[in-house]
């Protein structure tokens, strides 16, 4: 349904956009101390666990008081999962599906409740991650590793009231933990199939008013052929990632603190595309290099006995991408992209009274791009250089008028430099009549996604574009049984998205926006998604934990035309996950995990079938003492061949093992 790239550019239709991010530094919290609960920007407060969520209200709140569907993954869960790619972890959560163009490091599409991959907002410690130089401007999960992430929060449904553009499908909030002792660190090394090697190390401390941390990571694999080996793919497409992260904090007074963070990485990946000069899809020599720089500076201060918590912040991201095709002579460079995002924001949280909290803020963002396709541009064509700005204000009130009933409502207004003003709203309720044993939830929200700089100002741009808009609601119930040893949740959701932006072919060079002779971006599409999410967990005996979830998704194209009522591409109607973990009396932990994805289609016409598949993983870990742990796993135990993207390969059976140590 949606074509993000002009179809006449083979490089753009085939390129694997690398937005690699390194593993972030985490210092292990002593077992006797409560882990910190961060706010949306990574600052910390006491007592973090799976029952506290930050992303719903931009500050820590008990999960049973949140009316919006939310998942919280804590550090023990991430370590037990053992997956290195964040997309592999999130693919096991309800309402989430993933499509990847080959092995680790290849382009990865991420869908929350069927929303487009560029309609999910991703943040790390409050910094928005996107790629302005990509046509859709979205974040590519292909290279995001778990590394030193301490918790992940997934907020489902349209969430633009607090988070602005892109939050149509939901928000993924990634949090890293700061050191809590004068000197601490950790390290990890892992190896396995496909000559995979992963290592990371971090060192940091908190001594008096100072907090500091430095970390580095390395990941390398020869991978598999991105072009499916069952169709003739032979050469492996490898991936390499090297990154460094730094953090420095200083408490000026008990109520005032300064927070500085920086990230830099270099990544390189090979990928398959449409071969030069034949134009056929298959084994190819194309490769891409990415450099990512992220900087954050924040000032946190409290007023009125800390009833009003304030944050002033500036953030900057720079993504540089270069793609090459050695067979495309005489010009081998197929894409040159540079995208920047500069953002200034104020956020306030005010404790109005017992049970009443207000969250409000203002943001100003400037995105810019410089892009070109040297191998395909007419000689002498200058690069596309453009920028846009968006200024925003928002407010939200959370109240508990009676015990057990929590209500939330908010509004937001954005002023865009090209399309003008846009307002959204949101409301939710959570009610527990019996102190958390039963929780009833419902929410309604609006989302929007501003046209990207590329969609507005490139050679295929259209400055008349409107933002993509969504209205969604959900309702569900959570019930605890057996003295809290069993939990069952069920939710129904519905979302309608209008004014979706698609690349439209030109029928005449004299038609509006057709001076390039190929096509342009326009608001022509509409989609509707509805479904059911079912989640359950039980601890039938000491040491045994069983969790399962199932999602039914009906995601339809509602645009006028031949594809009306077809299901959207790469989003299975049925997905399910099952995990059983047993910790033996000798402290050995063993687990089996099953992931199922039903059939889907790879095209708008619903003619290219992606068959259903089920994957089984085995995991084990054992503490060796003194902060040292050994672990290992078998992925895809039964060597299942499957596709999440048509004609692209996938990882077969793999064996991995490693060591973790912390001090």
N, C-alpha and C positions, 0 to 999 in steps of 0.2 A: 504494500500500500504506500509506504513512504520511501522515497528515493532521496537519500541525503546527498548523493554525489551525482553530478551530471553524467549520464550514461555514456557519453562519447569519449570520456577520458578513461582509458583502461587503467592507468596508474591509480586513479582515485577509487575506482570500483574495486580494486584488488588490494590496496595497500593495507598493511597491518599497523594501525595507529598505535604507537607505543607511548603510554603515559606512565612509565615505570616509576614506582615509588619504592624506596628502600624499606627495610625492616626498621621499625622505630624502636628507640631505646626504652627499656623498662628496667627499673631496678626492683629486685624481688623484695616484697614486704615481709618482715619477719612473721613467722606463723602465729606468734602471740599477739601481734598488733593488728587492728582492723585495717583493711585496705582502704585507700582513699577513694572518695566519690568525687570525680571531677565535675566542674561545670562545663558548659558547652565549649569553652575555650581551653580546657585542660587544667584549670585551676582545681584545687582539691579541697574536699571537706571530708568529714569522718564517715566510716561505716558504709563502704560500697559493697553491694552484693546484687544478686539477680532480682531482688525485690525493690530496687531503687532504679529510677530511670531519669536521664538528664534531657534527652532530645525532645520529649513531649512539651516541656514548658521552658526550655533553655536554662533550667536550674534543677537541682536534685529534688525529686518528689517520689513518694512511695508509689509503686506500680499499681497497687489496688485503688489508687485515687485517680488514675488516668483513664479517660473514656476512649482514647484512640488506640487501635490495635498496635501493640508494640512487642518486640522481642529483644531481650537482653542476653548477650553472651559474655560471660565473665572469663577471666584468665584461666581458671582450672578447666573450663569447658573447651577453650581454644587449645590448650596443651593436650588434653585428652583426645581431641579430634585428630591432631598430628598433621593435618593438611597444611601445606605451605602457602597455597593461593587462597586469598580471601573469598574469591568466587566459589571455590570448592566447599568452603565452610557454609556460605550463605545459601548455596544450592540445596542444602538439607533443611532449610527453614520453610515454614508454610507461606504460600503466596509468592514464592520466588522461583524463577526458572532462569537458566543460563545457557547461552550458545557460544561455543568457542571455535575459532577457525584453526584447529590443530592442537598442538601441545601447549605447555606453559609458555607464556610470553606472547602468544598470538592474540589477535583482536578478540575481545570477549564482550558479548552483549549481555546485559543484565536487565531482567524484567520483573518489576514488582506489580503483582496483580494485573499483568498484561500490558502495563504502560510501556511506552517506547524506552529504549535504553538511555536516550539523552533526556528523558523526563524524570530521572532519578537524581536527586542532589546528594553528593558525597562530600563529607567534611572530615578532616583530621584535626582534632583539637581546635575546632572552630574555624579552620581555614577551608574555604570552599575550593574544591578540586574540579577543574574542568579544562577544556582545551579550546580556547577561542579560535585557534587556527583551523580546527575541524569544522566542516560545514554545519553539523548539528550542534557543535559546541559541547558535546557530552563527555563524560569521563569514561575511559576505557579501563575495565577491571582486569585486563589481561595480564598486567605486570604488578598488581598490588599484592604483596606478600604479607602473611600474618606476622612473621618476625616478632617484634617487640610490642605489638598491640596488646593492651591490657583488657579492653572490653570493646564490644561492638553493639550498637543499638540500631534497630531497624524500626522505623516508624512508617506504617502503611497508610495509603490513601492520600488525597490532595492536601498538602501542608504548606501552601504558599503564604498563609497569614504571618507566620513567624519566620519563614525561610525564603520567601520571594520566588524568583524565577527558577524553573526546572523541577520544583517539588510537586509535580503532578502525580507521579506514581508513589512517591514517598521520599524518605530521607534515610541515608545510612550515615550514622555518626560514629566515627572511630576515635577512640580515646587512648592516649598513652599515659603511663603513670610516672610521676616524678619521684626522685629518691626521697627516702624518709630517714636515713641514717647518715652519719658523717662520711662513711666510705662504703660503697657497695657496688657490685657489678654482677654480670652474668655472661655466659658464653654458650654457644651451641654449634655443633658440627654434625652434618648429616650427609650420607652418600647413598647411592642406589642405582637402579636401572637407568638406562639411557645416559650413562656416565654423568649422572646428576651429582653435583657437589654444592652444598649450601653451608655457609658459616656466618656467624655474627658474634660480635662482642660489644659490650657496653660497660662503661665505668662512670660513676657519678657519686654525688653526695649532697647532703644537706647539713650544713654546719653554721649555726647561728642564723644570721639573716640571708646567707647565701645558699643557693641551690644550683648545681651544675651537672651537666651530663654530656658525654660524647659517645657516639656509637658508630660502628661501621658494619657493613654487610657485603656478602658476595654470594652470587648464585650463578650457576653455569650448568647447562645441559645440552647434549647434542640433539635431543628431542626426537620427534618422528616427522615423517614427511607431512607437511600441511595438506598436500594433495593426497587423498586417501590411497594407501598402498594397495587396497583391493582393486583400485581402478588403474593402477600402474605407477603410483608414486614410489620413488626409490630413494632419492637423496633426502637425508634428514635436514630439518630446519632448526638450527640451534638457537639458543638464547643465552645472553649474558647480562648481568646487572650488577653494578657496583655503586654503593651509596654511602653517604656520610650524613649524620644528623648531629646537631648541637642544641643545647638548651642552657640558658642562664637566667636565674631568677634572683631578685633581691627584695627583701622586706624592708622598706624604708622606715615604716612604723608598723605596729601590729595591724593597723587598718589600711595600710597603703603598700602595694607591692608592684614590682616591675617584672615583666616576663618577656624574654627574648628567645626566639627559636629560629633555626635555619636548617634547610634540607638541600642537599645537592646530590644528583645522581647522573650516571651515564648508563645507557642501556643500548643493546644492539640485538636485533633479531632478524633471522632469515624468514622469508615467507614465499608462498607460491601464489601465482597470479595468472594473468592472461599472457601467454608466452609471446615474446617478440622473435620473429616477425609474423608468426602464424595467427596470433590472436586467439588460440585455443587455450582453455584453462587446463593447467597441468603443472608438472615439475618446472620450476623457474629458478633463476639465479638472483631474484630480487632480494634486497635487504634494506633495513632501515636503522637509523641511529637516532636516539632521543637524548636530549639533555633537559633536565628539569631542575628548576631553582625555586625555592619557596622561602619567604621571609615573613616573620610575624613579630610585632612589637605591641605589647599590651600594658596598660596601666589600670590596676584594680584598686578601688578604694571604697570604703564604707563611710556612711554618714548616719547621724542620728542613732548612735549606739548600734550601728551596723544594720539598722532596719532597712536602709536603702543601700543596696550593693550596686556599684557602678563599674563599668568596664569601658575604657576608651582604647581602641585598637586600630592598627594599620597593618594591612597584609598585602603581599605582592607575590604573584606567581608568574613564572616565565617558562613556557614550553617551546622548545626548538626541535623540529623534526626534519630529517633529511632522508629521502628514499631514493634508492638507486636500482637501476636495471642494467647490469653490465652488457646485456645483449642488445640494448637499444642504442645503436650507434647512429650518428656521431655524438649525440648528447645522452649521457647515461644517467644524469640526475633527473628523476621523474617528479619529485615534489620537494619544495623548500618552504617550510612553514615556521612562522614565529608568532606566538600568541601571548599576550600579557593581560593580567587582571590586577588592577590596583583598587583597593577597597579601604574605606575609612568607616568606622562604625562606633556608635555609642549604644550601650545596652544597660538598662536599669531594672533591678528587681526590688520591689517595695513591699515589705510586710505591713499591710494596711492595718490588720487586726488579726486576732486569733482565727485561723481558718480562711483568711482573705489575703490574696497575694496578687499584685499587679506586675506585669512584665511589659516593658515598652522600650522603644529604641528608634534609631535613625541610621541610615546607611547611604553611602555614596560610592558608586562603582563605575570604573572606566575600563572598558575592554578594547584592545586594539589588536590588529592582525597585519602581518606582512606575508603574503603567500604568492607562490608562482609554481608553474609546472614547466621547467625549462625544456624538457624533451618534447612537449606538446604545444607550447605557446608559439605563436607566430614570432619569428625573430624580430627583436627590437621591442616586443611588448613589455612594458614596465610591470613590476610586481604590483599586486593589489595591496594597497595600503589604506586602512580605514579604522575608525573607532566609533564607539557610541558610549553613552553614559546613562545611568539610571540612578535616581535619587528616591529614597523610600523612607516611610515612617510607619510604625506598627504599634499596636497595643493589645494586650490580652489580660483578662481578669479571671482568676481562678478562685472559687469560693466553695466553702462547705457550710451551707446555711443550716443544715441539721446533721447530726452525727451519721456518717456513712454515706451521705449524698454529696458528691463533688461535681460542680458545674464549671464549665470553662467556655468563654466566648471571646472572640477577638476580631480585629479588622486591620487591614493594611492598605496603604495607597502608594503606588509607584508612578513616578514621572519619568518617561523614557524620552531620550533626545530625538527619536525619530517618530515613533507611533503615538506618543502622547501619554495621557494618564490612564491608570487602570487600578481598580479597587477589588479586593477579595475579602471574604469573611470565613469564619469558622466557629463551630459550637460543638460541645461534647458533654457527655454526662456519664458518671460512673456511680453506681449505687450498690452498696453492700448492706443488707438488712441484718446480717449476723456476724459482724466483725471479720469479714474477709472469707468466710466459708463459701459464700455465694456472691458473685460480682456480676451485675448487669451493666453492659456498656453499649453506648451508641454515640455516633459522631457524624457530623456533616461538615464538609469542607470544600473550598474552592482552590483550584490551582491554576497557574498560568506559566507559560514558557515564552519569554521574549524572543523575537527573531534574532538570530545570531548576526554578528557583524558580517560574516561571509554571506548569509542569506540576504542581507540588506544591500551590501555594497560591492560584492564581487562582480565579475563579468556576467553572472547569472542572477544578480541580485534584483530585489524589488523593494523599493523604499515605501511602497504602499502596504506592506505586510502588516497584519495584526498579530497580536500574541495568540498562541495556542491556549485554549481555555478548557477547564474541566470542572465538573460538579460531581461530587461523590458522597456516598454515605455508607455506613455499615452499622450492624447491630449484632450483639452476641452475648453469650453467657459463659461464665467460668464457675465450675463447681468443684470443691475439694471434698474428698471422701476419705474414709479409713484413717481418721485422725491426722489428716494431712499427707498420708503416704501415697495418695492417688489424686490426680488432678485431670479434669476434662474441660476443654474449651471448644466452643463452636461459634463461628461468625459467618454472617452473610454480608457481602459487599456489592456495591453497584457504582459504576462511574461512567459518565458520558463526557467525551472529549470532542470539542469542535474546533474549527479553524486550524486543523493540522496542516503543517507546511509540507508540500511535496514539490519535487522537481517536475515541471510540466514541459513537454516538448512543444516547440514552435511549429505552427502549421503554415506560417507565412512570416517572412522577414519584416513585413510592414506592420505586423501585429504588435501591440504594446509589449515592451520589455524584450523584444525579439531582435534587437539590433545585432546580437552576436550570432544569430542564425541557428542557434541550437535549442535554447529553452531558458526557463527562468523558474524561480521559486514562487509559489502562490498558496493562499489559504484555500484548499479545495477538499480536504478530507475530514471525515468524522468517524469516530469509533465509539463502541459501547462495550463495557466489560461488566460481567457479574459472576458471582461464584460463591463457593462455600469453603471455609478453612476449618479443619478439625484437628485438634492437637490433644494428646493425652500422655500422661506419665504415671508410672507406678513403681513402688519399691516393695515387691512382694516378700522379700526376706533381706536380712542383713547383708550388705555388700552388693546386692543386685539392683540395678536401675535399668528400667525399660522406658524408652520414649518412642513416640510415633506421631506422625502427622500425615494428613491427606488434604489435597487441594483440588477442587473442581473449578475450572476456569472456562467461561464462555465469553470469548473475546472476539467481537465481530466488527467487520468493516461496514459502516453505515453511510459511506460516501455514495453519491449517485454514480451509476455506471455499471459495467459488466461484472465488477467484483463485489457488488453489494451483497451483504450478508455472508461473505466468505470469512473464515477464521483468519486471524492475523498470523503472520509468518513466525515460525520458530518458537511458538508458545503452546506447549502441550496442554490439552484439556484436563488431563489427569496426571498428577504427580503425587508421590508418596515416599515416606522415609521411615525406617525402623532402625533403632539402635538399642543394643543390650550390652551392658557393662557389668562385669563381676570382679570385685576386688577380693582375692583369696586371702585366707588368714595369714599367709606368708607375705602379704602386701603386694603380690603380683596382680596387676590389673590387666584383664583381657576384655576385648570387646569385638562384637560383630556389628557391622552397619550395612544396611541395604538401602539403595536409592533407586526409585522407579520413575520413569518418565514415559507417558503414553505417546502415541503417535502425534505428529504435527506436520505442518507443511512449510516448505522453504520459500514459497512464492505467493503472490497475491491471488493468482488464479487457482490456488490449491491443487496443483497438478504434480508438484515435486514432493513426494512423500518422504518424511523422515520417520522411520519405523520406531516402535516402542522399544525400550531396553530396560534392563535391571542390572545394577552393579553391586557387587558384594566386596566389602573390605574387611580385613582382620587387623586388629591392633593389639599391642601389648606394651607394657612399661613396668619398670621395676626400680624402686629407689635404692641406690647403693650406699646411701649415707653421706653425711657431710655436704649436703646440697647437691649431690651428684645423682643423676637419673639416666638410665639406659632405656631406650624405646625402639620399637620397630613396627613395621606394618607391611601388609600385602594389599596393594590396590588392584581392583578389578580381578578378583580371585579366579574367576572362571574365564578370563581372557576374552571378554565380550567385545565384539566389533560393533561399533555404533556410530551414528552421526548426530551431531547437534546442529550442524550446518551442512547443506548439500554438497557432496563430493569432498568435504574436508575430513581429514583423518582424526583419530582420537588415540589417547594413550591406552595401550593394552596392559596385560598383567605386569605389575612392577613391584620390586622388593626394595625397601628402604629401611635404614637403621641409623641411629645417632645417639649422641650423648648431650645432656644439658647439665650445666653446673651454675650455681649461684652462691654468692657469699655476701 
